[in-house]
Amino acid sequence: MAQPQSLEYWTVWYPQAAATGLLLGRGLIAPAENLLLHSAPPVLTVEVSNQAGKRLAFGQDLQRTLESPICLLQRQGD
């Protein structure tokens, strides 16, 4: 029988909206180094955590680098 695959939550926020920011999306996916995001705002905060809630990676106030409808988020280290 195959081992169950561990999954990760990717949570993406727009930190400059409202008083506490705006949640743009949260997804449970297989571990990945890259994630494509459509219609990203100029600044993002991204958190990657495991199913137990342990933070695996975090990026705060990430600036958009291109005027494009698709944003490539790349996970590098922590």
VOSEBA-249801 format. One record per residue: chain; y negated, x negated, z of N, C-alpha, C in turn; residue in one letter. Coordinates in Angstrom, 1 decimal. Atoms other than C-alpha are relative to their C-alpha. Example, Ala and Ser with C-alpha at 12.3 -4.5 7.8 and 13.67 -1.06 7.14 Angstrom:
(rec "A"; (1.2; -0.9; 0.0); (4.5; -12.3; 7.8); (-1.2; -0.9; 0.0); "A")
(rec "A"; (1.1; 0.9; 0.0); (1.1; -13.7; 7.1); (-1.1; 0.8; 0.8); "S")
***
This chain:
(rec "A"; (1.2; -0.8; 0.0); (0.0; 0.0; 0.0); (-1.2; -0.9; 0.0); "M")
(rec "A"; (1.3; 0.8; 0.1); (-3.5; -1.3; -0.9); (-0.8; 0.1; 1.3); "A")
(rec "A"; (0.9; 0.0; -1.1); (-5.9; -2.3; 1.8); (-1.2; 0.8; -0.3); "Q")
(rec "A"; (1.2; -0.7; 0.2); (-8.8; 0.0; 2.3); (-1.2; -0.9; -0.2); "P")
(rec "A"; (1.2; 0.8; 0.3); (-12.0; -1.5; 0.8); (-1.1; 0.3; 1.0); "Q")
(rec "A"; (1.2; -0.2; -0.8); (-14.9; -2.1; 3.1); (-1.2; 0.5; -0.9); "S")
(rec "A"; (1.2; -0.5; 0.8); (-18.1; -0.3; 2.0); (-1.3; -0.4; 0.8); "L")
(rec "A"; (1.3; 0.4; -0.6); (-21.8; -1.1; 2.7); (-1.0; 1.1; -0.3); "E")
(rec "A"; (1.1; -0.9; 0.2); (-24.8; 1.1; 3.1); (-1.2; -0.8; -0.5); "Y")
(rec "A"; (1.3; 0.6; 0.4); (-27.9; 0.1; 1.1); (-1.0; 1.1; 0.2); "W")
(rec "A"; (1.1; -0.9; -0.4); (-31.0; 1.8; 2.5); (-1.3; -0.5; -0.6); "T")
(rec "A"; (1.3; 0.5; 0.6); (-34.3; 1.6; 0.5); (-1.1; 0.9; 0.4); "V")
(rec "A"; (1.2; -0.6; -0.5); (-37.7; 2.5; 1.9); (-1.2; -0.4; -0.8); "W")
(rec "A"; (1.3; 0.3; 0.4); (-41.2; 2.7; 0.6); (-0.9; -0.1; 1.2); "Y")
(rec "A"; (0.6; 0.2; -1.3); (-43.0; 1.2; 3.6); (-1.5; 0.4; 0.1); "P")
(rec "A"; (1.5; -0.3; 0.0); (-46.6; 2.1; 2.5); (-0.3; 1.5; -0.1); "Q")
(rec "A"; (0.2; -1.5; 0.1); (-46.1; 5.9; 2.4); (0.0; 0.6; 1.4); "A")
(rec "A"; (0.1; -0.7; -1.2); (-47.1; 8.1; 5.3); (-0.2; -1.0; 1.2); "A")
(rec "A"; (0.2; 0.8; -1.2); (-47.2; 6.8; 8.9); (1.2; -1.0; 0.2); "A")
(rec "A"; (-1.2; 0.8; -0.3); (-43.6; 5.4; 9.0); (0.7; -0.4; -1.2); "T")
(rec "A"; (-0.7; 0.3; 1.2); (-42.7; 4.9; 5.4); (0.8; 1.2; -0.5); "G")
(rec "A"; (-0.8; -1.1; 0.7); (-40.6; 7.1; 3.0); (1.3; -0.5; -0.4); "L")
(rec "A"; (-1.3; 0.3; 0.4); (-36.9; 6.9; 2.6); (0.2; 0.4; -1.5); "L")
(rec "A"; (-0.2; -0.2; 1.4); (-36.2; 6.5; -1.1); (1.5; 0.4; -0.3); "L")
(rec "A"; (-1.4; -0.3; 0.3); (-32.4; 6.5; -1.0); (0.9; -0.8; 0.9); "G")
(rec "A"; (-1.0; 0.7; -0.8); (-29.3; 5.5; 0.9); (1.3; 0.3; -0.7); "R")
(rec "A"; (-1.2; -0.1; 0.7); (-26.0; 4.8; -0.8); (1.1; -0.8; 0.7); "G")
(rec "A"; (-1.2; 0.7; -0.5); (-22.5; 3.8; 0.4); (0.8; -0.5; -1.2); "L")
(rec "A"; (-0.7; 0.6; 1.1); (-21.0; 1.4; -2.1); (0.9; -1.2; 0.4); "I")
(rec "A"; (-0.8; 1.2; -0.2); (-18.5; -1.4; -2.5); (-1.0; -1.2; 0.2); "A")
(rec "A"; (0.9; 1.2; -0.2); (-20.0; -4.8; -1.4); (-0.5; -0.5; -1.4); "P")
(rec "A"; (0.6; 0.4; 1.3); (-22.4; -6.0; -4.2); (-1.1; -1.0; 0.3); "A")
(rec "A"; (1.1; 1.0; -0.1); (-24.8; -8.8; -4.8); (-1.3; 0.6; -0.7); "E")
(rec "A"; (1.1; -0.6; 0.8); (-27.0; -6.7; -7.2); (0.0; 1.5; 0.1); "N")
(rec "A"; (0.2; -1.5; 0.1); (-28.3; -3.1; -7.2); (-1.1; 0.3; -0.9); "L")
(rec "A"; (1.1; -0.5; 0.9); (-30.3; -1.4; -9.9); (-0.6; 1.3; 0.6); "L")
(rec "A"; (0.8; -1.1; -0.5); (-33.0; 1.0; -8.7); (-0.9; 0.5; -1.0); "L")
(rec "A"; (0.9; -0.6; 1.0); (-34.9; 3.4; -10.9); (-1.3; 0.5; 0.6); "H")
(rec "A"; (1.3; -0.4; -0.4); (-38.6; 4.1; -10.5); (-0.4; -0.5; 1.4); "S")
(rec "A"; (0.3; 0.6; -1.2); (-39.2; 1.7; -7.7); (-1.6; 0.0; 0.2); "A")
(rec "A"; (1.5; 0.1; -0.3); (-42.7; 1.8; -6.0); (-0.4; -1.5; 0.0); "P")
(rec "A"; (0.5; 1.4; 0.0); (-44.8; -1.4; -5.8); (0.6; -0.9; 1.1); "P")
(rec "A"; (-0.5; 0.7; -1.1); (-43.3; -2.4; -2.5); (1.2; 0.7; 0.6); "V")
(rec "A"; (-1.2; -0.6; -0.5); (-39.8; -1.9; -1.0); (0.4; -0.7; 1.3); "L")
(rec "A"; (-0.7; 0.6; -1.1); (-38.0; -2.5; 2.2); (1.5; 0.4; -0.1); "T")
(rec "A"; (-1.4; -0.3; 0.2); (-34.2; -2.8; 1.9); (0.8; -0.5; 1.1); "V")
(rec "A"; (-0.9; 0.4; -1.0); (-31.5; -2.9; 4.5); (1.4; 0.2; -0.5); "E")
(rec "A"; (-1.4; -0.2; 0.3); (-27.8; -3.5; 3.9); (0.8; -0.1; 1.3); "V")
(rec "A"; (-0.8; 0.0; -1.2); (-25.4; -2.7; 6.7); (1.4; 0.5; -0.3); "S")
(rec "A"; (-1.4; -0.4; 0.2); (-21.7; -2.2; 7.1); (0.2; 1.4; 0.6); "N")
(rec "A"; (-0.2; -1.3; -0.5); (-20.1; 1.1; 8.1); (-0.1; 0.2; 1.5); "Q")
(rec "A"; (0.2; -0.1; -1.5); (-20.3; 0.3; 11.8); (-1.4; -0.1; 0.4); "A")
(rec "A"; (1.5; 0.1; -0.3); (-24.1; -0.1; 11.5); (-0.5; -1.4; 0.2); "G")
(rec "A"; (0.4; 1.4; -0.2); (-24.2; -3.9; 11.7); (-0.8; -0.4; -1.2); "K")
(rec "A"; (0.9; 0.4; 1.1); (-27.1; -5.3; 9.6); (0.6; -1.3; -0.7); "R")
(rec "A"; (-0.5; 1.1; 0.7); (-25.8; -7.6; 6.9); (-1.1; -0.8; -0.8); "L")
(rec "A"; (1.1; 0.7; 0.8); (-29.0; -8.3; 4.9); (-1.2; 0.9; 0.2); "A")
(rec "A"; (1.3; -0.8; -0.1); (-32.7; -7.2; 5.1); (-1.1; -0.7; -0.7); "F")
(rec "A"; (1.1; 0.5; 0.7); (-35.7; -7.6; 2.9); (-1.2; 0.9; 0.3); "G")
(rec "A"; (1.1; -0.9; -0.4); (-39.1; -6.3; 4.1); (-1.2; -0.3; -0.9); "Q")
(rec "A"; (1.2; 0.1; 0.9); (-42.2; -5.6; 1.9); (0.3; -0.8; -1.2); "D")
(rec "A"; (-0.4; 0.7; 1.3); (-40.5; -6.9; -1.3); (-1.0; 0.5; -1.1); "L")
(rec "A"; (0.9; -0.4; 1.0); (-43.1; -6.9; -4.0); (0.6; 0.2; -1.4); "Q")
(rec "A"; (-0.5; -0.2; 1.4); (-42.4; -5.5; -7.5); (-0.6; -1.2; -0.9); "R")
(rec "A"; (0.5; 1.2; 0.9); (-42.6; -8.4; -10.1); (-0.2; 0.4; -1.4); "T")
(rec "A"; (0.2; -0.5; 1.4); (-42.5; -6.4; -13.4); (-0.4; 1.4; 0.0); "L")
(rec "A"; (0.3; -1.4; 0.3); (-43.9; -3.2; -14.7); (1.2; 0.5; -0.8); "E")
(rec "A"; (-1.2; -0.4; 0.7); (-40.5; -1.7; -15.6); (0.6; 1.2; 0.8); "S")
(rec "A"; (-0.6; -1.2; -0.6); (-38.7; 1.6; -14.9); (1.2; -0.4; 0.9); "P")
(rec "A"; (-1.2; 0.4; -0.7); (-35.7; -0.3; -13.5); (-0.3; -1.3; 0.8); "I")
(rec "A"; (0.2; 1.1; -0.9); (-35.7; -2.7; -10.5); (1.4; -0.6; 0.3); "C")
(rec "A"; (-1.2; 0.7; -0.3); (-33.0; -5.3; -9.9); (-0.2; -0.6; 1.4); "L")
(rec "A"; (0.0; 0.6; -1.3); (-32.4; -5.9; -6.2); (1.1; -1.0; 0.1); "L")
(rec "A"; (-1.0; 1.1; -0.1); (-30.5; -9.2; -5.6); (0.1; -0.4; 1.4); "Q")
(rec "A"; (-0.3; 0.4; -1.4); (-28.9; -10.0; -2.3); (0.3; -1.4; 0.0); "R")
(rec "A"; (-0.1; 1.4; -0.1); (-29.2; -13.6; -1.4); (0.0; -0.4; 1.5); "Q")
(rec "A"; (0.0; 0.4; -1.4); (-28.1; -14.8; 2.0); (-0.2; 1.2; 0.9); "G")
(rec "A"; (0.3; -1.0; -0.9); (-29.4; -12.7; 4.9); (-1.3; 0.7; -0.4); "D")
***
